[in-house]
Each structure stands twice: as structure tokens, then as C-alpha cells.
């Protein structure tokens, strides 16, 4: 996922908004997380949202091509790529 924008929620903190370029991303119900760069995919504090019109709806999974908001990574910045530790690839890379 390539982070294209940031938002903030009083309930879950910083939100990274971007498009998933390949694969899928899984999240959990909203919560707070204080980890910075490495994120455990089994962590129950990762929150994933899909957009329904102007509203954000919590979801558990999203696939390539979708635009989502991800909470739980407070140190994320615009332009960074969220990728798998096992198979890292820059967003937009056709690996």
C-alpha cells in the first residue's frame, strides 16, 4: 500500500490513506498502537477502514486496487510503502 494522504481520528489516532497496489491487507477492530516501523500482522490494534461515500467503515480485509485508511501506525508518513516483511516490494512495483 502506498500512503497518499494522512488523516486523524480522536478515537484511533493517525490514519494512513492509500491504495493497495498488490496483494491484500488485513486489519482488526479499531484500537491504539504505539509501535513505529515494524508491525505484527497479528496485532489486534491495527484498524482498517474502507470508504463508503464520505464515511469510513471498519473492515477486516482489503485487496489490491482498493483505497483504504489504516490506523495503528503512528509514525507513518506520506509517500511511504506498507509492505510485507517476508516479501518487501515498493508500491507500484510489478514483482
N, C-alpha and C positions, 0 to 999 in steps of 0.2 A: 504494500500500500504506500503510495506517495502522498505525504501530508501537504495539502494545498492551502489550508486555512486553519485557524485556531478559533475556539470559542471558549466560554467559561460558564459553568453552571454552579450555583450556590450549593447544590446537593452532591455533585460528583467531582467538581474541580475542573481542571483544564480538559478541553476536548480537542482532539486532533481530527480534522475533517479531511477526507481524501478519497481517492479512487483506488480500488483494488485492481492491480494490473494482471495478476495471475494467482491461481490457487484460491484459497479461502481463508477466512479469519474467523475465529471462534471467540466468543465473549461470555461473560456471566452477567448476573444481575448487577445493577449499579452499586458502587461502594467506593471507598477511598483506598489508595495505594501510594506508598511513599518511595517505591523503587524508582531508579532513574533510567538506566540504559538497558539492562538485561531484564527481561520479563519472563516469568514462568507461565507457560500457557495454561497450566492447571490452577493458577491463582484465581481465587473466587472474587477478586476485586476488579477485574477487568470488565468494563461495561461497553457494550457495542450497541449502537443505535442506527436504525435506518430512517430515512426521511419519508414521511407521508405528508405531502404538501409542505406546509411550513412547520409541522410538528416533528419531533424526534420520537420514535417508538423503539423501546428496547427489543433487541433480537438476540438470538444465541449464535447465529451463523450467517455469514455473507460470502458470496462467491465473486469471482472476477467480473469486472465491469460495473459493479455496484459502487455507489458513493455512500460512505458511512461516516459516522462520528465514533471515535474511540476514546473512552475515559480510562484513567488509571495510569497514565504515563505522563507525570507532571513536568518532566524536563524536555519533552518533545518540542521541536521547532519546525517551522515551515521549511519545506524542501528536503526533510529527512525521509528516509525509507524505512518502513516497518517490514521486516522480513524474518524468515525462519533462521534460527541459528544453525540448523542442520544443513540447509541449502540456501545460503545467502545469495541474493541477486538484486541489483539495483532495479527500481521500478522502471518499467518500460523496456527492460532488457528481455530479449526473446529467447532466453535459455530454455 
